[in-house]
Amino acid sequence: MQAYCMKCRAKREIKNPRSVIFKNGRPATQGVCPVCGTKVFRIGKS
């Protein structure tokens, strides 16, 4: 699965993806950018 990295300004493959649920109840996938190490999120069905 890919997510947009705000630091690299590019779509990257998510490293160590895990399913999370935001406070408002929306599902998302959270992981780390493999290039710069920044947290990345993909909102929507995990």
N, C-alpha and C positions, 0 to 999 in steps of 0.2 A: 504494500500500500504506500502511496506517496502523499506527501504534505508539502505545503509551501513554507520554506524557511525564510523568515523575515530578515535575517542577517545576511544570508547568501543571495537573497532575492532570486531564488530558483526553486523549482520543485525537486524534492529529494526523497529517496526511499527512507521510510521510517525505520530507525534502528531501535531495538527493544520496545516494540509496540505493546501497549496494554490498554484495555478498555476502561474508560472512566465515565462518570456521570456528573455533569455540572450541577450547581445549586438549583438552577431552574428546571432540572429534570432532563435536559437534552443529553443524549449519548454522544461520546466522542472517543477518538483514539489518540493517546498521548505517547510520544516517543522522543527520540533524540536525533538531531541531524548528524549523519555520519561524517560530514566534512568539518563543521565548526563546533559541534557539541551543544548547540542551542536547543532548548525544548521546542518541539513542534507539535501542533494539534491538528487533527482532521475532524471537523464537526460533522456529525451524522451517524448513520448506522454503523456500528463497529463490526 
